[in-house]
Amino acid sequence: MTTCMVGWTHSKFGKLEGEDVESLIVRVASDAIADAGVSPADIDAIYLGHFNAGFSAQDFGASLVLQADAALRFKPATRVENACATGSAAIHQGLNFLEAKKGRLVLVVGVEKMTDTPGPEIGGILMKASYQKEDSVIEGGFAGVFGRITQQYFQKYGDQSDALARIAAKNHKNGCGNPYAQLRKDLGYDFCRTVSDRNPLVAGPLKRTDCSLVSDGAAAVVLADLDTALTMKKAVVFRAAQHVNDYLPMSRRDMTFLDGTAKAWAGALAQGGLTLDDLSLVETHDCFTTAELLEYEAMGLAEPGQGFRLLLDGVTEKDGRLPVNPSGGLKSKGHPIGATGVSMHVLAAMQVRGEAGDMQVKDAKLAGLFNMGGAGVANYVSIVEALR
C-alpha cells in the first residue's frame, strides 16, 4: 500500500463532563492537524466515524469537523458508519480516497458521546447493530448476544471461564499504563474470575468484568499518500488493510468461530507478505472477553477451542510472544463506538514509533489491529509499521 498516518491525537475516554459530540470533534480534529504539521487548507477530504443510533440528538455530524478551522469550509466531508467498526470504516474510506489518487491528505475523526444516555436505553441502541428479526427477543442487549455466543462456545469446548477471567485481568493490568483509559485499575485474576456483588453475572456466563465500558471519547488521524508522507516529520505506513463482511443473522453462521474475522486476517497477512510471527503486537476488539478469545482462534494464533492455552502460556501478555491489547483494550480503555477503530490506529502508530510510554511493547516494529462491528459481521484488519 502507499498510504500513511502522519499525525494523530486521542482524547481521554470515559465520562467526559461538559463535552458533547461537537466539542470532541473540533478538539481532536484541530490537534491531529497540528500534530501532522500541515495546514487545514491542505486537507483534501474528511471522514467522520460516528455510530450514534440515538446516543446524540445531533445526527449528520460530518460538517461539524469544519468548525475546527475556517480553512476546512467547503472540503468534502462524509460520515461513515459500520456499527462498532465505524472508526476503522472511516479510516479505510480515507485510505481508499488516497489510493484512488483523489488527493494527498485526509482527516479522519472518530467520536461518540454515550454516557448522557440513560442506562436502560443504551442496550436498545446497541442492539440496532444486531439482526432485529431474530435477536430482538434476546435479553440484556449485546451482552445477551455475547452471553449466548459464550454459552455455545462452552457447550462445544467446555467451560472457559478461567480463560475469560485471564483476558479481563490481563487487559485491566495493561490499562494501568494507558493515560487515555477509562478504568486504570489492576483488578486481578481472582476478582475477574469470581462472581460477587461487585462483579455480578450480566448475561449467561458473562460477568461485569467480561464486558467493555460505556464511554465518551474521540480520536483523529491525518492520512497522506506516500510521496507526501516522505516529506513529513513522521509517518506510519499501512502494510495491509482488509475489510470483510459476514451475514448479519447469527442463525446463518457457526458463532463458535468467526469466519469473517479469519478471512480478514488471512487477507491482510497475505497482502502484507507477512505471518503472525512477524507481528510485534495486536490491538483487538475485546467488546467482551469472549470476543478476544474467539479472535485468537480466528486470526490463527490457536486452533478452534484452544485459545485458552495462549493465556496459560502467557503468549498474549504484554511481555509474551505476541502481546494482545497492551493498551488495555476496550475492557480497560473504554468503547466509545465511533472512536474505537480510530483509537486502535492511533495506539498502533504510537507503538511502532516507540512513543507509547508505559504501554510500549519492547522493540515493536509491526502492529496489527482488528476492529469488529456487530457479532463478527464487519471485520477490519490493518497492519502498520513506521516509515520514518
Secondary structure, 3 states (H helix, E strand, C coil): CCEEEEEEEECCCECCCCCCHHHHHHHHHHHHHHHHCCCHHHCCEEEEECCCCCCCCCCCCHHHHHHHCHHHCCCCEEEECCHHHHHHHHHHHHHHHHHCCCCCEEEEEEEEECCCCCHHHHHHHHHHHCCHHHHCCCCCHHHHHHHHHHHHHHHHHCCCHHHHHHHHHHHHHHHCCCCCCCCCCCCCHHHHHCCCCCCCEEECCEEHHHECCCCEEEEEEEEEEHHHHCCCCCCEEEEEEEEEECCCCHHHCCCCCCHHHHHHHHHHHHHHCCCHHHCCEEECCCCEHHHHHHHHHHCCCCCCCCHHHHHHCCCCCCCCCCCECCCCHHHHHCCCHHHHHHHHHHHHHHHHCCCCHHHCCCCCCEEEEEEEECCCCEEEEEEEEECC
